[in-house]
Amino acid sequence: MKKSLVALAALAAAGAASAQSSVTLFGILDAGVSYYENKSYNGAKVSRTDLSNSGYNSSRIGFRGTEDLGGGLAASFWLEASLGNDVGTAGAGSLTTASSQLFNRRSTVSLSGRFGEVRLGRDYVPTFWNDTVFDPFGTNGVGTNAISSAGGGTVIGKALGLADNGNYVRANNTVGYFLPANIGGFYGQVMYGLPERTYYDPAANTPATPTVASMVDGSYAGGRFGYANGPLDVAVAYGESVALRNFQGGGRATNKVGNIGASWDFGFLKLMGEYNQTKVDQSILAALPGQLKSNGYLIGGTVPVGPGLIRLSYSYTDFDLNTTGDKPKAEKFALGYVHNLSKRTALYATAAYLKNNDSELNPGLSMVVGGPTSTNSGTAANGSAIEKSMGYDFGIRHSF
């Protein structure tokens, strides 16, 4: 009898322990046919048709889990990897550009409680959230807004010989804090990403840094605060990412991103908008001005129609290089429809058109349609500046 009672007690304890922990496998597979077409100012044209991925939602696979520690505390982990399901790669790229980071979308461990959440690892940066949350197309596929395509200083950086903003979407080696969820609709987060570089004192002892690549820093600091209640959601965010640092000379190139976004759900229409300003402060290259700017805005919305959703947006961005003459700029229009076959499966179609203005003298500042995972290279037939870009996505998305 005693042995039976002990066995029952052990089983009960094991059941209680397992009830306090949970692990979930989740993911999305999104595949479609995409077409891209770019025309230069002199009429030259390039085009391609791909079996693509992530036209509606980014393809991914992940594991997440939570353990109840008692007293209101919980420990959690989240491991999420991109998938190139059209070619079977880890990472959203092609066979030759698959990511070397396994859990490149998110890799975090956290501790949460009444105080909020402290999260460590690779994660979305606060400033990216406004670009994607207030975009009807969620920064995916050909409908991705022009603000996101500018990449928080990436287009400027690549065009003028500086580094891109590697922390535009996510950052490595971060420590983040999130406000608790029960504070009357207010929400927010702050984040700091460590550069993980060796500093020398005096600076003259720093090993030589002859190339731009060897000066990559990668540190990040930013925050986002907002309010969501009923039909209203509004948030403001700011972040700074050090792209390059000259450890001997003291110069650096810093991407500074500030934005504000809002949405209002009328029921028959959800209206969205965002304003963004990006500054690239640099003292690395003497031939360039000390500050370069990009301003952009977005207005769009979604309209529910039966089991489906109409999506539309207009977005704009420009590039101020502190030079005489007109500023290169781009205008983009996007229209799409999502038809939900079930809660987990949907068919989608998106079309987009983009027009560049005054970018003839700066071909690298020409914008193109296509989201972060598209294979649209942004080139024209003769390597000149692109005047017009268009594309479409037709696909299916299944989540599990």
BASESE-707778 format. One line per 4 residues: their letters; for each residue x, y, z of C-alpha. Coordinates in steps of 0.001 Angstrom, whole numbers, padded with zeros to 6 digits. Layout:
<rs>
a = X Y Z ~ ...
</rs>
This chain:
<rs>
mkks = 000000 000000 000000 ~ 002837 002359 000895 ~ 004579 001633 -002434 ~ 001374 002396 -004324
lval = 000928 005702 -002513 ~ 004557 006666 -003201 ~ 004153 005812 -006886 ~ 000951 007862 -007131
aala = 002637 010808 -005405 ~ 005574 010616 -007824 ~ 003233 010579 -010820 ~ 001285 013527 -009432
aaga = 004509 015495 -008899 ~ 005682 014736 -012418 ~ 002325 015848 -013805 ~ 002466 019109 -011865
asaq = 006003 019789 -013102 ~ 005061 019157 -016730 ~ 001998 021380 -016395 ~ 004270 024249 -015407
ssvt = 006305 024042 -018623 ~ 005348 024130 -022286 ~ 007224 023867 -025588 ~ 005618 024712 -028939
lfgi = 006720 023974 -032493 ~ 005430 026575 -034941 ~ 006058 027877 -038425 ~ 004884 029329 -041719
ldag = 005381 028080 -045272 ~ 004717 030710 -047914 ~ 005361 030022 -051610 ~ 004330 031853 -054759
vsyy = 005173 033028 -058243 ~ 006737 036500 -058434 ~ 007515 038718 -061405 ~ 009866 041726 -061350
enks = 010517 044310 -064062 ~ 012898 047295 -063926 ~ 013251 049994 -066607 ~ 016097 052510 -066800
ynga = 015739 056126 -067902 ~ 016920 055284 -071428 ~ 014302 052560 -071876 ~ 016462 049515 -071178
kvsr = 014597 046791 -069313 ~ 015345 043704 -067228 ~ 012764 041222 -065921 ~ 012537 037846 -064213
tdls = 009962 035374 -062945 ~ 010661 033330 -059794 ~ 009122 030680 -057656 ~ 009466 032766 -054516
nsgy = 008820 032596 -050791 ~ 007496 034988 -048128 ~ 005241 037079 -050373 ~ 002554 037371 -047672
nssr = 004219 036200 -044452 ~ 007878 035338 -043950 ~ 008515 031586 -044120 ~ 009930 030290 -040840
igfr = 010194 027460 -038347 ~ 010563 027934 -034621 ~ 010452 026574 -031102 ~ 009255 028496 -028074
gted = 008687 027512 -024498 ~ 007817 028854 -021053 ~ 008445 027558 -017552 ~ 006395 028807 -014612
lggg = 008850 029559 -011808 ~ 006190 030450 -009266 ~ 005529 033759 -007581 ~ 004527 035348 -010886
laas = 007915 034650 -012503 ~ 008389 032787 -015786 ~ 011421 031833 -017866 ~ 011004 031642 -021648
fwle = 012972 030885 -024773 ~ 012305 031587 -028453 ~ 014296 030112 -031369 ~ 013071 031077 -034857
aslg = 014742 030440 -038221 ~ 013976 031731 -041722 ~ 013183 029204 -044440 ~ 013780 029365 -048169
ndvg = 011138 026737 -048802 ~ 011208 027279 -052580 ~ 014739 025802 -052683 ~ 014888 024016 -049328
taga = 017454 026248 -047626 ~ 017799 027528 -044090 ~ 017455 031278 -044417 ~ 015180 033117 -046815
gslt = 017721 033561 -049608 ~ 018641 031528 -052650 ~ 020923 028484 -052733 ~ 023926 030820 -052851
tass = 022759 033382 -050279 ~ 021290 031265 -047500 ~ 021888 032726 -044062 ~ 024767 031366 -041989
qlfn = 022768 032125 -038826 ~ 020551 029179 -037947 ~ 018006 031025 -035785 ~ 018402 034294 -037675
rrst = 014898 035628 -037031 ~ 015003 035394 -033253 ~ 017134 033681 -030633 ~ 016268 034832 -027107
vsls = 015938 033753 -023503 ~ 013946 035877 -021073 ~ 012658 036333 -017546 ~ 009235 037905 -017033
grfg = 006973 038853 -014175 ~ 004905 041718 -012815 ~ 007849 044014 -013559 ~ 007716 043246 -017297
evrl = 010204 041190 -019301 ~ 013986 041175 -019627 ~ 015040 039540 -022904 ~ 018546 038568 -024089
grdy = 019756 037587 -027556 ~ 018986 038349 -031206 ~ 015667 040134 -031687 ~ 013741 042768 -033649
vptf = 014886 046320 -032961 ~ 012230 048741 -031631 ~ 012350 051083 -034639 ~ 011484 048335 -037138
wndt = 008153 047573 -035477 ~ 006495 050770 -036724 ~ 007636 050052 -040307 ~ 005972 046633 -040330
vfdp = 003006 046976 -037913 ~ 001608 050029 -039711 ~ 002245 048662 -043224 ~ -000804 046874 -044724
fgtn = 001637 044475 -046418 ~ 003687 043835 -043266 ~ 006974 044592 -045094 ~ 006628 041389 -047135
gvgt = 006675 040824 -050883 ~ 006421 043378 -053674 ~ 004047 045483 -051567 ~ 006722 046341 -048969
nais = 006605 050093 -048310 ~ 009331 052420 -049619 ~ 010395 053389 -046086 ~ 011330 049805 -045328
sagg = 013027 049354 -048700 ~ 015328 052287 -047833 ~ 016521 050135 -044942 ~ 017179 052726 -042247
gtvi = 020161 054212 -044115 ~ 021121 051035 -045994 ~ 020430 052469 -049472 ~ 022456 055600 -048652
gkal = 025259 053561 -047129 ~ 025641 051169 -050038 ~ 025344 053880 -052688 ~ 027988 056172 -051167
glad = 030576 053660 -049948 ~ 029505 053411 -046308 ~ 028254 050229 -044653 ~ 024579 049313 -044688
ngny = 022456 049388 -041549 ~ 022855 045783 -040434 ~ 020601 046527 -037450 ~ 017664 047887 -039427
vran = 015401 044852 -038767 ~ 017174 042881 -036025 ~ 020249 043193 -033850 ~ 022598 040660 -032300
ntvg = 023850 040510 -028715 ~ 021009 042593 -027282 ~ 019613 043232 -023824 ~ 015990 044360 -023922
yflp = 013300 045359 -021462 ~ 009537 045287 -022152 ~ 006882 047005 -020052 ~ 004234 044749 -018449
anig = 001034 044255 -020441 ~ -001425 045462 -017796 ~ -000795 049228 -017685 ~ -003935 050579 -019318
gfyg = -003060 050109 -022974 ~ 000429 051573 -022792 ~ 003300 049455 -024091 ~ 006985 049944 -024676
qvmy = 010480 048537 -024872 ~ 014107 049610 -024766 ~ 017077 047752 -026233 ~ 020856 047905 -026198
glpe = 023032 045810 -028504 ~ 026663 045220 -027565 ~ 029237 045690 -030345 ~ 031515 042959 -028950
rtyy = 034666 044677 -030198 ~ 038052 045015 -028475 ~ 038985 048573 -027462 ~ 042609 049670 -027090
dpaa = 043977 052413 -024870 ~ 045686 054415 -026255 ~ 043788 054168 -029547 ~ 047064 054159 -031488
ntpa = 047561 050558 -030338 ~ 044466 049484 -032284 ~ 045375 047146 -035179 ~ 045157 048819 -038576
tptv = 041689 049025 -040143 ~ 042372 049551 -043866 ~ 038953 048507 -045179 ~ 035379 049544 -044511
asmv = 034502 045923 -043667 ~ 037075 045800 -040878 ~ 035492 048835 -039191 ~ 032019 047305 -038829
dgsy = 030764 047974 -035309 ~ 027130 046882 -034976 ~ 026144 048391 -031625 ~ 022519 049500 -031191
aggr = 020454 051532 -028737 ~ 016774 052346 -029103 ~ 013274 052309 -027720 ~ 009596 052288 -028666
fgya = 006561 053441 -026702 ~ 002923 053348 -027675 ~ -000720 053196 -026710 ~ -003327 050722 -027981
ngpl = -006952 050845 -026873 ~ -010042 049965 -028866 ~ -009652 051001 -032498 ~ -006555 053160 -031869
dvav = -002914 052110 -031943 ~ -000130 054706 -031986 ~ 003608 054352 -031319 ~ 006790 056398 -031545
ayge = 010290 054894 -031810 ~ 013911 055999 -032040 ~ 017151 054077 -032441 ~ 020837 054552 -033223
sval = 023057 051942 -034833 ~ 026817 052410 -035230 ~ 027588 050934 -038640 ~ 031298 051819 -038799
rnfq = 033862 052937 -036257 ~ 037452 053992 -036879 ~ 039084 052751 -033700 ~ 042297 054665 -034393
gggr = 041024 057944 -035817 ~ 037826 058162 -033811 ~ 035495 058632 -036797 ~ 032233 056731 -037157
atnk = 029097 056339 -039264 ~ 025862 056161 -037287 ~ 022354 055460 -038587 ~ 019739 057373 -036587
vgni = 016133 056309 -037202 ~ 013053 057994 -035777 ~ 009454 057251 -036702 ~ 005869 057503 -035581
gasw = 003039 055268 -036738 ~ -000674 054962 -036072 ~ -003751 052989 -037093 ~ -007489 053358 -036537
dfgf = -009884 050485 -037120 ~ -013272 051724 -038346 ~ -014527 048152 -038801 ~ -015161 048469 -042542
lklm = -011649 049980 -042963 ~ -008442 049900 -040971 ~ -006464 053040 -041782 ~ -002675 053069 -041256
geyn = 000063 055664 -041530 ~ 003695 056321 -040665 ~ 006285 059075 -040881 ~ 009995 058225 -040792
qtkv = 013232 060215 -040766 ~ 016638 058579 -041058 ~ 019941 060412 -040606 ~ 023357 059010 -041452
dqsi = 025939 060934 -039422 ~ 029426 060103 -040655 ~ 033009 061237 -040121 ~ 034637 058282 -041917
laal = 034794 059534 -045515 ~ 036006 063114 -045923 ~ 034501 063368 -049410 ~ 030949 063069 -048046
pgql = 028885 065560 -046026 ~ 028765 064984 -042297 ~ 025032 064254 -042345 ~ 022840 062572 -044958
ksng = 019066 062261 -044593 ~ 016129 060224 -045789 ~ 012514 061217 -045173 ~ 009552 058988 -045880
ylig = 005898 058468 -045183 ~ 003206 055859 -045733 ~ -000563 055853 -045858 ~ -002578 052724 -046422
gtvp = -005332 050494 -045207 ~ -007059 047145 -045199 ~ -010695 046453 -046088 ~ -012323 043165 -044959
vgpg = -014444 041552 -047675 ~ -016129 038329 -046568 ~ -013364 035782 -045883 ~ -010823 038038 -047568
lirl = -008911 041266 -047107 ~ -008097 044031 -049589 ~ -004759 045749 -048908 ~ -003558 049023 -050408
sysy = -000854 051587 -049720 ~ 001024 054613 -051008 ~ 004543 055263 -049731 ~ 007237 057845 -050422
tdfd = 010889 058304 -049542 ~ 013593 060766 -050540 ~ 017349 061124 -050058 ~ 018917 064442 -049027
lntt = 022660 064341 -049767 ~ 023270 068006 -048873 ~ 024142 068775 -052491 ~ 022713 071218 -054993
gdkp = 019921 070083 -057268 ~ 016823 067997 -056705 ~ 016721 065215 -054127 ~ 016368 061652 -055454
kaek = 012981 060304 -054418 ~ 010660 057351 -054972 ~ 006885 056909 -054928 ~ 005292 053480 -054587
falg = 001752 052166 -055030 ~ 000685 048687 -053925 ~ -002603 046793 -054112 ~ -003347 043271 -052942
yvhn = -005973 040764 -051903 ~ -005804 037923 -049359 ~ -008411 035136 -049437 ~ -008546 033065 -046247
lskr = -009409 029435 -046948 ~ -009173 028719 -043202 ~ -007567 030184 -040096 ~ -004213 028763 -041179
taly = -004287 028772 -044998 ~ -004644 031726 -047349 ~ -004247 032588 -051023 ~ -002861 036018 -051906
ataa = -002154 038322 -054840 ~ -000198 041596 -054776 ~ 000825 044089 -057454 ~ 003138 047078 -056996
ylkn = 004491 049966 -059063 ~ 007383 052272 -058110 ~ 008578 055472 -059806 ~ 012002 056988 -059133
ndse = 012582 060703 -059678 ~ 015873 062622 -060047 ~ 018083 059579 -059457 ~ 019886 059683 -062830
lnpg = 023124 060946 -061284 ~ 022936 058507 -058360 ~ 022011 055052 -059736 ~ 022679 053470 -056350
lsmv = 019776 055436 -054872 ~ 017275 053933 -057317 ~ 014586 051985 -055492 ~ 012850 048804 -056724
vggp = 009810 046745 -055743 ~ 010348 043659 -053656 ~ 010651 042844 -049987 ~ 013711 041817 -047990
tstn = 013641 038273 -049418 ~ 013004 039117 -053073 ~ 015572 038316 -055741 ~ 014970 041580 -057587
sgta = 018557 042822 -057779 ~ 017773 046456 -058459 ~ 019767 046568 -061699 ~ 018800 047919 -065096
angs = 019860 046444 -068430 ~ 022872 048725 -068825 ~ 023629 049353 -065159 ~ 022099 052834 -065267
aiek = 019633 054348 -062822 ~ 016192 052742 -062659 ~ 013231 054971 -063479 ~ 010375 052482 -063035
smgy = 009972 049178 -061240 ~ 006948 046915 -061052 ~ 006118 043431 -059846 ~ 003517 040994 -058605
dfgi = 003191 038042 -056218 ~ 000675 035178 -056435 ~ 000959 032584 -053691 ~ -000277 030435 -050835
rhsf = 000523 030725 -047131 ~ 000073 027945 -044579 ~ 000848 028290 -040866 ~ 001236 025585 -038272
</rs>
